[in-house]
Amino acid sequence: MAEKHGCVQCGTGSEERLLIQCELKGKLEWVCARCLPMFIHGGGH
Ligand SMILES: [Zn+2]
């Protein structure tokens, strides 16, 4: 069974946008291609 994933930031699913699995704070999360730069450039605070 295929589990549905969504971007941890915006909730977009892989039907709409490329999702990349990342490890964040020891947890595996999915991040879409659009939100990934925010994590790379250290959004957060
Ligand atoms: Zn996103």
mmCIF file of the protein (N, C-alpha, C, O) and its ligand, coordinates in Angstrom:
data_MODEL
# 
_entry.id   MODEL 
# 
loop_
_entity.id 
_entity.type 
_entity.pdbx_number_of_molecules 
1 polymer     1 
2 non-polymer 1 
# 
_entity_poly.entity_id                      1 
_entity_poly.type                           'polypeptide(L)' 
_entity_poly.nstd_linkage                   no 
_entity_poly.nstd_monomer                   no 
_entity_poly.pdbx_seq_one_letter_code       MAEKHGCVQCGTGSEERLLIQCELKGKLEWVCARCLPMFIHGGGH 
_entity_poly.pdbx_seq_one_letter_code_can   MAEKHGCVQCGTGSEERLLIQCELKGKLEWVCARCLPMFIHGGGH 
_entity_poly.pdbx_strand_id                 A 
# 
loop_
_entity_poly_seq.entity_id 
_entity_poly_seq.num 
_entity_poly_seq.mon_id 
_entity_poly_seq.hetero 
1 1  MET n 
1 2  ALA n 
1 3  GLU n 
1 4  LYS n 
1 5  HIS n 
1 6  GLY n 
1 7  CYS n 
1 8  VAL n 
1 9  GLN n 
1 10 CYS n 
1 11 GLY n 
1 12 THR n 
1 13 GLY n 
1 14 SER n 
1 15 GLU n 
1 16 GLU n 
1 17 ARG n 
1 18 LEU n 
1 19 LEU n 
1 20 ILE n 
1 21 GLN n 
1 22 CYS n 
1 23 GLU n 
1 24 LEU n 
1 25 LYS n 
1 26 GLY n 
1 27 LYS n 
1 28 LEU n 
1 29 GLU n 
1 30 TRP n 
1 31 VAL n 
1 32 CYS n 
1 33 ALA n 
1 34 ARG n 
1 35 CYS n 
1 36 LEU n 
1 37 PRO n 
1 38 MET n 
1 39 PHE n 
1 40 ILE n 
1 41 HIS n 
1 42 GLY n 
1 43 GLY n 
1 44 GLY n 
1 45 HIS n 
# 
loop_
_struct_asym.id 
_struct_asym.entity_id 
A 1 
B 2 
# 
loop_
_chem_comp.id 
_chem_comp.type 
_chem_comp.mon_nstd_flag 
ALA 'L-peptide linking' y 
ARG 'L-peptide linking' y 
CYS 'L-peptide linking' y 
GLN 'L-peptide linking' y 
GLU 'L-peptide linking' y 
GLY 'peptide linking'   y 
HIS 'L-peptide linking' y 
ILE 'L-peptide linking' y 
LEU 'L-peptide linking' y 
LYS 'L-peptide linking' y 
MET 'L-peptide linking' y 
PHE 'L-peptide linking' y 
PRO 'L-peptide linking' y 
SER 'L-peptide linking' y 
THR 'L-peptide linking' y 
TRP 'L-peptide linking' y 
VAL 'L-peptide linking' y 
ZN  non-polymer         . 
# 
_pdbx_entity_nonpoly.entity_id   2 
_pdbx_entity_nonpoly.name        ? 
_pdbx_entity_nonpoly.comp_id     ZN 
# 
_pdbx_nonpoly_scheme.asym_id         B 
_pdbx_nonpoly_scheme.entity_id       2 
_pdbx_nonpoly_scheme.mon_id          ZN 
_pdbx_nonpoly_scheme.ndb_seq_num     1 
_pdbx_nonpoly_scheme.pdb_seq_num     101 
_pdbx_nonpoly_scheme.auth_seq_num    101 
_pdbx_nonpoly_scheme.pdb_mon_id      ZN 
_pdbx_nonpoly_scheme.auth_mon_id     ZN 
_pdbx_nonpoly_scheme.pdb_strand_id   A 
_pdbx_nonpoly_scheme.pdb_ins_code    . 
# 
loop_
_atom_site.group_PDB 
_atom_site.id 
_atom_site.type_symbol 
_atom_site.label_atom_id 
_atom_site.label_alt_id 
_atom_site.label_comp_id 
_atom_site.label_asym_id 
_atom_site.label_entity_id 
_atom_site.label_seq_id 
_atom_site.pdbx_PDB_ins_code 
_atom_site.Cartn_x 
_atom_site.Cartn_y 
_atom_site.Cartn_z 
_atom_site.occupancy 
_atom_site.B_iso_or_equiv 
_atom_site.pdbx_formal_charge 
_atom_site.auth_seq_id 
_atom_site.auth_comp_id 
_atom_site.auth_asym_id 
_atom_site.auth_atom_id 
_atom_site.pdbx_PDB_model_num 
ATOM   1   N  N  . MET A 1 1  ? 0.840  -1.212 0.000  1.00 0.00 ? 1   MET A N  1 
ATOM   2   C  CA . MET A 1 1  ? 0.000  0.000  0.000  1.00 0.00 ? 1   MET A CA 1 
ATOM   3   C  C  . MET A 1 1  ? 0.869  1.254  0.000  1.00 0.00 ? 1   MET A C  1 
ATOM   4   O  O  . MET A 1 1  ? 1.803  1.383  0.793  1.00 0.00 ? 1   MET A O  1 
ATOM   5   N  N  . ALA A 1 2  ? 0.552  2.148  -0.881 1.00 0.00 ? 2   ALA A N  1 
ATOM   6   C  CA . ALA A 1 2  ? 1.309  3.393  -0.966 1.00 0.00 ? 2   ALA A CA 1 
ATOM   7   C  C  . ALA A 1 2  ? 0.799  4.368  0.082  1.00 0.00 ? 2   ALA A C  1 
ATOM   8   O  O  . ALA A 1 2  ? -0.385 4.704  0.129  1.00 0.00 ? 2   ALA A O  1 
ATOM   9   N  N  . GLU A 1 3  ? 1.697  4.799  0.894  1.00 0.00 ? 3   GLU A N  1 
ATOM   10  C  CA . GLU A 1 3  ? 1.326  5.760  1.921  1.00 0.00 ? 3   GLU A CA 1 
ATOM   11  C  C  . GLU A 1 3  ? 1.366  7.162  1.330  1.00 0.00 ? 3   GLU A C  1 
ATOM   12  O  O  . GLU A 1 3  ? 2.258  7.493  0.548  1.00 0.00 ? 3   GLU A O  1 
ATOM   13  N  N  . LYS A 1 4  ? 0.403  7.968  1.706  1.00 0.00 ? 4   LYS A N  1 
ATOM   14  C  CA . LYS A 1 4  ? 0.377  9.352  1.192  1.00 0.00 ? 4   LYS A CA 1 
ATOM   15  C  C  . LYS A 1 4  ? 1.276  10.239 2.027  1.00 0.00 ? 4   LYS A C  1 
ATOM   16  O  O  . LYS A 1 4  ? 1.224  10.253 3.256  1.00 0.00 ? 4   LYS A O  1 
ATOM   17  N  N  . HIS A 1 5  ? 2.099  10.976 1.307  1.00 0.00 ? 5   HIS A N  1 
ATOM   18  C  CA . HIS A 1 5  ? 3.006  11.886 1.989  1.00 0.00 ? 5   HIS A CA 1 
ATOM   19  C  C  . HIS A 1 5  ? 2.676  13.312 1.586  1.00 0.00 ? 5   HIS A C  1 
ATOM   20  O  O  . HIS A 1 5  ? 2.116  13.561 0.518  1.00 0.00 ? 5   HIS A O  1 
ATOM   21  N  N  . GLY A 1 6  ? 3.021  14.206 2.425  1.00 0.00 ? 6   GLY A N  1 
ATOM   22  C  CA . GLY A 1 6  ? 2.864  15.614 2.107  1.00 0.00 ? 6   GLY A CA 1 
ATOM   23  C  C  . GLY A 1 6  ? 4.034  16.404 2.660  1.00 0.00 ? 6   GLY A C  1 
ATOM   24  O  O  . GLY A 1 6  ? 4.689  16.002 3.622  1.00 0.00 ? 6   GLY A O  1 
ATOM   25  N  N  . CYS A 1 7  ? 4.272  17.526 2.031  1.00 0.00 ? 7   CYS A N  1 
ATOM   26  C  CA . CYS A 1 7  ? 5.342  18.414 2.475  1.00 0.00 ? 7   CYS A CA 1 
ATOM   27  C  C  . CYS A 1 7  ? 5.097  18.848 3.927  1.00 0.00 ? 7   CYS A C  1 
ATOM   28  O  O  . CYS A 1 7  ? 3.995  19.265 4.283  1.00 0.00 ? 7   CYS A O  1 
ATOM   29  N  N  . VAL A 1 8  ? 6.127  18.744 4.746  1.00 0.00 ? 8   VAL A N  1 
ATOM   30  C  CA . VAL A 1 8  ? 6.009  19.098 6.161  1.00 0.00 ? 8   VAL A CA 1 
ATOM   31  C  C  . VAL A 1 8  ? 5.719  20.595 6.328  1.00 0.00 ? 8   VAL A C  1 
ATOM   32  O  O  . VAL A 1 8  ? 5.183  21.028 7.348  1.00 0.00 ? 8   VAL A O  1 
ATOM   33  N  N  . GLN A 1 9  ? 6.082  21.367 5.310  1.00 0.00 ? 9   GLN A N  1 
ATOM   34  C  CA . GLN A 1 9  ? 5.922  22.829 5.394  1.00 0.00 ? 9   GLN A CA 1 
ATOM   35  C  C  . GLN A 1 9  ? 4.556  23.288 4.861  1.00 0.00 ? 9   GLN A C  1 
ATOM   36  O  O  . GLN A 1 9  ? 3.831  24.017 5.537  1.00 0.00 ? 9   GLN A O  1 
ATOM   37  N  N  . CYS A 1 10 ? 4.222  22.859 3.655  1.00 0.00 ? 10  CYS A N  1 
ATOM   38  C  CA . CYS A 1 10 ? 3.004  23.377 3.022  1.00 0.00 ? 10  CYS A CA 1 
ATOM   39  C  C  . CYS A 1 10 ? 1.944  22.300 2.790  1.00 0.00 ? 10  CYS A C  1 
ATOM   40  O  O  . CYS A 1 10 ? 0.807  22.612 2.437  1.00 0.00 ? 10  CYS A O  1 
ATOM   41  N  N  . GLY A 1 11 ? 2.314  21.035 2.986  1.00 0.00 ? 11  GLY A N  1 
ATOM   42  C  CA . GLY A 1 11 ? 1.341  19.958 2.860  1.00 0.00 ? 11  GLY A CA 1 
ATOM   43  C  C  . GLY A 1 11 ? 1.086  19.479 1.451  1.00 0.00 ? 11  GLY A C  1 
ATOM   44  O  O  . GLY A 1 11 ? 0.248  18.602 1.244  1.00 0.00 ? 11  GLY A O  1 
ATOM   45  N  N  . THR A 1 12 ? 1.786  20.030 0.473  1.00 0.00 ? 12  THR A N  1 
ATOM   46  C  CA . THR A 1 12 ? 1.604  19.611 -0.917 1.00 0.00 ? 12  THR A CA 1 
ATOM   47  C  C  . THR A 1 12 ? 2.039  18.158 -1.099 1.00 0.00 ? 12  THR A C  1 
ATOM   48  O  O  . THR A 1 12 ? 3.079  17.738 -0.592 1.00 0.00 ? 12  THR A O  1 
ATOM   49  N  N  . GLY A 1 13 ? 1.226  17.407 -1.828 1.00 0.00 ? 13  GLY A N  1 
ATOM   50  C  CA . GLY A 1 13 ? 1.523  16.003 -2.072 1.00 0.00 ? 13  GLY A CA 1 
ATOM   51  C  C  . GLY A 1 13 ? 2.383  15.798 -3.304 1.00 0.00 ? 13  GLY A C  1 
ATOM   52  O  O  . GLY A 1 13 ? 2.607  16.717 -4.092 1.00 0.00 ? 13  GLY A O  1 
ATOM   53  N  N  . SER A 1 14 ? 2.861  14.566 -3.450 1.00 0.00 ? 14  SER A N  1 
ATOM   54  C  CA . SER A 1 14 ? 3.764  14.266 -4.572 1.00 0.00 ? 14  SER A CA 1 
ATOM   55  C  C  . SER A 1 14 ? 3.034  14.249 -5.910 1.00 0.00 ? 14  SER A C  1 
ATOM   56  O  O  . SER A 1 14 ? 3.674  14.182 -6.958 1.00 0.00 ? 14  SER A O  1 
ATOM   57  N  N  . GLU A 1 15 ? 1.687  14.311 -5.890 1.00 0.00 ? 15  GLU A N  1 
ATOM   58  C  CA . GLU A 1 15 ? 0.949  14.394 -7.152 1.00 0.00 ? 15  GLU A CA 1 
ATOM   59  C  C  . GLU A 1 15 ? 1.178  15.755 -7.806 1.00 0.00 ? 15  GLU A C  1 
ATOM   60  O  O  . GLU A 1 15 ? 1.143  15.893 -9.029 1.00 0.00 ? 15  GLU A O  1 
ATOM   61  N  N  . GLU A 1 16 ? 1.411  16.743 -6.967 1.00 0.00 ? 16  GLU A N  1 
ATOM   62  C  CA . GLU A 1 16 ? 1.514  18.115 -7.467 1.00 0.00 ? 16  GLU A CA 1 
ATOM   63  C  C  . GLU A 1 16 ? 2.949  18.591 -7.626 1.00 0.00 ? 16  GLU A C  1 
ATOM   64  O  O  . GLU A 1 16 ? 3.247  19.415 -8.491 1.00 0.00 ? 16  GLU A O  1 
ATOM   65  N  N  . ARG A 1 17 ? 3.837  18.067 -6.786 1.00 0.00 ? 17  ARG A N  1 
ATOM   66  C  CA . ARG A 1 17 ? 5.192  18.612 -6.773 1.00 0.00 ? 17  ARG A CA 1 
ATOM   67  C  C  . ARG A 1 17 ? 6.169  17.530 -6.307 1.00 0.00 ? 17  ARG A C  1 
ATOM   68  O  O  . ARG A 1 17 ? 5.805  16.604 -5.582 1.00 0.00 ? 17  ARG A O  1 
ATOM   69  N  N  . LEU A 1 18 ? 7.390  17.675 -6.738 1.00 0.00 ? 18  LEU A N  1 
ATOM   70  C  CA . LEU A 1 18 ? 8.444  16.761 -6.310 1.00 0.00 ? 18  LEU A CA 1 
ATOM   71  C  C  . LEU A 1 18 ? 8.603  16.813 -4.793 1.00 0.00 ? 18  LEU A C  1 
ATOM   72  O  O  . LEU A 1 18 ? 8.745  17.885 -4.205 1.00 0.00 ? 18  LEU A O  1 
ATOM   73  N  N  . LEU A 1 19 ? 8.575  15.645 -4.178 1.00 0.00 ? 19  LEU A N  1 
ATOM   74  C  CA . LEU A 1 19 ? 8.809  15.572 -2.739 1.00 0.00 ? 19  LEU A CA 1 
ATOM   75  C  C  . LEU A 1 19 ? 10.145 14.893 -2.485 1.00 0.00 ? 19  LEU A C  1 
ATOM   76  O  O  . LEU A 1 19 ? 10.501 13.918 -3.147 1.00 0.00 ? 19  LEU A O  1 
ATOM   77  N  N  . ILE A 1 20 ? 10.861 15.413 -1.536 1.00 0.00 ? 20  ILE A N  1 
ATOM   78  C  CA . ILE A 1 20 ? 12.172 14.890 -1.179 1.00 0.00 ? 20  ILE A CA 1 
ATOM   79  C  C  . ILE A 1 20 ? 12.122 14.489 0.289  1.00 0.00 ? 20  ILE A C  1 
ATOM   80  O  O  . ILE A 1 20 ? 11.684 15.263 1.140  1.00 0.00 ? 20  ILE A O  1 
ATOM   81  N  N  . GLN A 1 21 ? 12.573 13.273 0.575  1.00 0.00 ? 21  GLN A N  1 
ATOM   82  C  CA . GLN A 1 21 ? 12.586 12.855 1.967  1.00 0.00 ? 21  GLN A CA 1 
ATOM   83  C  C  . GLN A 1 21 ? 13.863 13.346 2.630  1.00 0.00 ? 21  GLN A C  1 
ATOM   84  O  O  . GLN A 1 21 ? 14.963 13.165 2.110  1.00 0.00 ? 21  GLN A O  1 
ATOM   85  N  N  . CYS A 1 22 ? 13.695 13.962 3.770  1.00 0.00 ? 22  CYS A N  1 
ATOM   86  C  CA . CYS A 1 22 ? 14.818 14.543 4.491  1.00 0.00 ? 22  CYS A CA 1 
ATOM   87  C  C  . CYS A 1 22 ? 14.759 14.100 5.941  1.00 0.00 ? 22  CYS A C  1 
ATOM   88  O  O  . CYS A 1 22 ? 13.695 13.755 6.456  1.00 0.00 ? 22  CYS A O  1 
ATOM   89  N  N  . GLU A 1 23 ? 15.895 14.111 6.584  1.00 0.00 ? 23  GLU A N  1 
ATOM   90  C  CA . GLU A 1 23 ? 15.903 13.874 8.022  1.00 0.00 ? 23  GLU A CA 1 
ATOM   91  C  C  . GLU A 1 23 ? 16.014 15.220 8.701  1.00 0.00 ? 23  GLU A C  1 
ATOM   92  O  O  . GLU A 1 23 ? 16.947 15.986 8.462  1.00 0.00 ? 23  GLU A O  1 
ATOM   93  N  N  . LEU A 1 24 ? 15.044 15.490 9.552  1.00 0.00 ? 24  LEU A N  1 
ATOM   94  C  CA . LEU A 1 24 ? 14.998 16.778 10.242 1.00 0.00 ? 24  LEU A CA 1 
ATOM   95  C  C  . LEU A 1 24 ? 14.832 16.513 11.731 1.00 0.00 ? 24  LEU A C  1 
ATOM   96  O  O  . LEU A 1 24 ? 13.854 15.900 12.158 1.00 0.00 ? 24  LEU A O  1 
ATOM   97  N  N  . LYS A 1 25 ? 15.777 16.971 12.502 1.00 0.00 ? 25  LYS A N  1 
ATOM   98  C  CA . LYS A 1 25 ? 15.757 16.784 13.957 1.00 0.00 ? 25  LYS A CA 1 
ATOM   99  C  C  . LYS A 1 25 ? 15.545 15.315 14.327 1.00 0.00 ? 25  LYS A C  1 
ATOM   100 O  O  . LYS A 1 25 ? 14.801 14.992 15.253 1.00 0.00 ? 25  LYS A O  1 
ATOM   101 N  N  . GLY A 1 26 ? 16.219 14.434 13.581 1.00 0.00 ? 26  GLY A N  1 
ATOM   102 C  CA . GLY A 1 26 ? 16.153 13.004 13.880 1.00 0.00 ? 26  GLY A CA 1 
ATOM   103 C  C  . GLY A 1 26 ? 14.914 12.312 13.351 1.00 0.00 ? 26  GLY A C  1 
ATOM   104 O  O  . GLY A 1 26 ? 14.731 11.114 13.567 1.00 0.00 ? 26  GLY A O  1 
ATOM   105 N  N  . LYS A 1 27 ? 14.055 13.058 12.654 1.00 0.00 ? 27  LYS A N  1 
ATOM   106 C  CA . LYS A 1 27 ? 12.830 12.482 12.090 1.00 0.00 ? 27  LYS A CA 1 
ATOM   107 C  C  . LYS A 1 27 ? 12.871 12.558 10.580 1.00 0.00 ? 27  LYS A C  1 
ATOM   108 O  O  . LYS A 1 27 ? 13.390 13.517 10.009 1.00 0.00 ? 27  LYS A O  1 
ATOM   109 N  N  . LEU A 1 28 ? 12.316 11.527 9.927  1.00 0.00 ? 28  LEU A N  1 
ATOM   110 C  CA . LEU A 1 28 ? 12.223 11.569 8.474  1.00 0.00 ? 28  LEU A CA 1 
ATOM   111 C  C  . LEU A 1 28 ? 10.985 12.352 8.084  1.00 0.00 ? 28  LEU A C  1 
ATOM   112 O  O  . LEU A 1 28 ? 9.874  12.033 8.508  1.00 0.00 ? 28  LEU A O  1 
ATOM   113 N  N  . GLU A 1 29 ? 11.183 13.363 7.286  1.00 0.00 ? 29  GLU A N  1 
ATOM   114 C  CA . GLU A 1 29 ? 10.090 14.228 6.851  1.00 0.00 ? 29  GLU A CA 1 
ATOM   115 C  C  . GLU A 1 29 ? 10.131 14.364 5.340  1.00 0.00 ? 29  GLU A C  1 
ATOM   116 O  O  . GLU A 1 29 ? 11.162 14.112 4.716  1.00 0.00 ? 29  GLU A O  1 
ATOM   117 N  N  . TRP A 1 30 ? 9.020  14.759 4.756  1.00 0.00 ? 30  TRP A N  1 
ATOM   118 C  CA . TRP A 1 30 ? 8.959  15.030 3.322  1.00 0.00 ? 30  TRP A CA 1 
ATOM   119 C  C  . TRP A 1 30 ? 8.881  16.531 3.109  1.00 0.00 ? 30  TRP A C  1 
ATOM   120 O  O  . TRP A 1 30 ? 8.102  17.236 3.752  1.00 0.00 ? 30  TRP A O  1 
ATOM   121 N  N  . VAL A 1 31 ? 9.705  16.993 2.197  1.00 0.00 ? 31  VAL A N  1 
ATOM   122 C  CA . VAL A 1 31 ? 9.725  18.414 1.881  1.00 0.00 ? 31  VAL A CA 1 
ATOM   123 C  C  . VAL A 1 31 ? 9.615  18.554 0.376  1.00 0.00 ? 31  VAL A C  1 
ATOM   124 O  O  . VAL A 1 31 ? 10.288 17.833 -0.361 1.00 0.00 ? 31  VAL A O  1 
ATOM   125 N  N  . CYS A 1 32 ? 8.776  19.474 -0.097 1.00 0.00 ? 32  CYS A N  1 
ATOM   126 C  CA . CYS A 1 32 ? 8.636  19.659 -1.534 1.00 0.00 ? 32  CYS A CA 1 
ATOM   127 C  C  . CYS A 1 32 ? 9.761  20.537 -2.076 1.00 0.00 ? 32  CYS A C  1 
ATOM   128 O  O  . CYS A 1 32 ? 10.461 21.223 -1.331 1.00 0.00 ? 32  CYS A O  1 
ATOM   129 N  N  . ALA A 1 33 ? 9.906  20.490 -3.388 1.00 0.00 ? 33  ALA A N  1 
ATOM   130 C  CA . ALA A 1 33 ? 11.008 21.204 -4.048 1.00 0.00 ? 33  ALA A CA 1 
ATOM   131 C  C  . ALA A 1 33 ? 10.919 22.711 -3.807 1.00 0.00 ? 33  ALA A C  1 
ATOM   132 O  O  . ALA A 1 33 ? 11.935 23.405 -3.834 1.00 0.00 ? 33  ALA A O  1 
ATOM   133 N  N  . ARG A 1 34 ? 9.729  23.207 -3.577 1.00 0.00 ? 34  ARG A N  1 
ATOM   134 C  CA . ARG A 1 34 ? 9.542  24.640 -3.388 1.00 0.00 ? 34  ARG A CA 1 
ATOM   135 C  C  . ARG A 1 34 ? 9.937  25.086 -1.976 1.00 0.00 ? 34  ARG A C  1 
ATOM   136 O  O  . ARG A 1 34 ? 10.444 26.191 -1.781 1.00 0.00 ? 34  ARG A O  1 
ATOM   137 N  N  . CYS A 1 35 ? 9.699  24.217 -1.008 1.00 0.00 ? 35  CYS A N  1 
ATOM   138 C  CA . CYS A 1 35 ? 10.002 24.571 0.379  1.00 0.00 ? 35  CYS A CA 1 
ATOM   139 C  C  . CYS A 1 35 ? 11.431 24.213 0.771  1.00 0.00 ? 35  CYS A C  1 
ATOM   140 O  O  . CYS A 1 35 ? 11.969 24.770 1.728  1.00 0.00 ? 35  CYS A O  1 
ATOM   141 N  N  . LEU A 1 36 ? 12.047 23.291 0.042  1.00 0.00 ? 36  LEU A N  1 
ATOM   142 C  CA . LEU A 1 36 ? 13.388 22.851 0.397  1.00 0.00 ? 36  LEU A CA 1 
ATOM   143 C  C  . LEU A 1 36 ? 14.392 24.001 0.527  1.00 0.00 ? 36  LEU A C  1 
ATOM   144 O  O  . LEU A 1 36 ? 15.174 24.009 1.477  1.00 0.00 ? 36  LEU A O  1 
ATOM   145 N  N  . PRO A 1 37 ? 14.396 24.979 -0.400 1.00 0.00 ? 37  PRO A N  1 
ATOM   146 C  CA . PRO A 1 37 ? 15.350 26.093 -0.262 1.00 0.00 ? 37  PRO A CA 1 
ATOM   147 C  C  . PRO A 1 37 ? 15.222 26.838 1.060  1.00 0.00 ? 37  PRO A C  1 
ATOM   148 O  O  . PRO A 1 37 ? 16.212 27.345 1.587  1.00 0.00 ? 37  PRO A O  1 
ATOM   149 N  N  . MET A 1 38 ? 14.011 26.907 1.596  1.00 0.00 ? 38  MET A N  1 
ATOM   150 C  CA . MET A 1 38 ? 13.811 27.590 2.875  1.00 0.00 ? 38  MET A CA 1 
ATOM   151 C  C  . MET A 1 38 ? 14.569 26.887 3.988  1.00 0.00 ? 38  MET A C  1 
ATOM   152 O  O  . MET A 1 38 ? 15.115 27.520 4.891  1.00 0.00 ? 38  MET A O  1 
ATOM   153 N  N  . PHE A 1 39 ? 14.589 25.548 3.901  1.00 0.00 ? 39  PHE A N  1 
ATOM   154 C  CA . PHE A 1 39 ? 15.316 24.786 4.919  1.00 0.00 ? 39  PHE A CA 1 
ATOM   155 C  C  . PHE A 1 39 ? 16.816 24.925 4.694  1.00 0.00 ? 39  PHE A C  1 
ATOM   156 O  O  . PHE A 1 39 ? 17.590 25.017 5.647  1.00 0.00 ? 39  PHE A O  1 
ATOM   157 N  N  . ILE A 1 40 ? 17.218 24.938 3.437  1.00 0.00 ? 40  ILE A N  1 
ATOM   158 C  CA . ILE A 1 40 ? 18.643 25.050 3.111  1.00 0.00 ? 40  ILE A CA 1 
ATOM   159 C  C  . ILE A 1 40 ? 19.177 26.398 3.595  1.00 0.00 ? 40  ILE A C  1 
ATOM   160 O  O  . ILE A 1 40 ? 20.275 26.484 4.146  1.00 0.00 ? 40  ILE A O  1 
ATOM   161 N  N  . HIS A 1 41 ? 18.382 27.450 3.380  1.00 0.00 ? 41  HIS A N  1 
ATOM   162 C  CA . HIS A 1 41 ? 18.827 28.784 3.770  1.00 0.00 ? 41  HIS A CA 1 
ATOM   163 C  C  . HIS A 1 41 ? 18.486 29.097 5.224  1.00 0.00 ? 41  HIS A C  1 
ATOM   164 O  O  . HIS A 1 41 ? 18.703 30.212 5.700  1.00 0.00 ? 41  HIS A O  1 
ATOM   165 N  N  . GLY A 1 42 ? 17.952 28.101 5.919  1.00 0.00 ? 42  GLY A N  1 
ATOM   166 C  CA . GLY A 1 42 ? 17.713 28.265 7.345  1.00 0.00 ? 42  GLY A CA 1 
ATOM   167 C  C  . GLY A 1 42 ? 16.599 29.237 7.658  1.00 0.00 ? 42  GLY A C  1 
ATOM   168 O  O  . GLY A 1 42 ? 16.821 30.281 8.271  1.00 0.00 ? 42  GLY A O  1 
ATOM   169 N  N  . GLY A 1 43 ? 15.379 28.881 7.225  1.00 0.00 ? 43  GLY A N  1 
ATOM   170 C  CA . GLY A 1 43 ? 14.203 29.689 7.536  1.00 0.00 ? 43  GLY A CA 1 
ATOM   171 C  C  . GLY A 1 43 ? 13.939 29.630 9.035  1.00 0.00 ? 43  GLY A C  1 
ATOM   172 O  O  . GLY A 1 43 ? 14.635 30.267 9.825  1.00 0.00 ? 43  GLY A O  1 
ATOM   173 N  N  . GLY A 1 44 ? 12.944 28.872 9.409  1.00 0.00 ? 44  GLY A N  1 
ATOM   174 C  CA . GLY A 1 44 ? 12.683 28.641 10.832 1.00 0.00 ? 44  GLY A CA 1 
ATOM   175 C  C  . GLY A 1 44 ? 12.308 29.906 11.574 1.00 0.00 ? 44  GLY A C  1 
ATOM   176 O  O  . GLY A 1 44 ? 11.171 30.366 11.465 1.00 0.00 ? 44  GLY A O  1 
ATOM   177 N  N  . HIS A 1 45 ? 13.204 30.462 12.301 1.00 0.00 ? 45  HIS A N  1 
ATOM   178 C  CA . HIS A 1 45 ? 12.905 31.567 13.218 1.00 0.00 ? 45  HIS A CA 1 
ATOM   179 C  C  . HIS A 1 45 ? 12.657 32.888 12.494 1.00 0.00 ? 45  HIS A C  1 
ATOM   180 O  O  . HIS A 1 45 ? 12.395 33.904 13.137 1.00 0.00 ? 45  HIS A O  1 
HETATM 181 ZN ZN . ZN  B 2 .  ? 6.233  22.529 0.530  1.00 0.00 2 101 ZN  A ZN 1 
# 
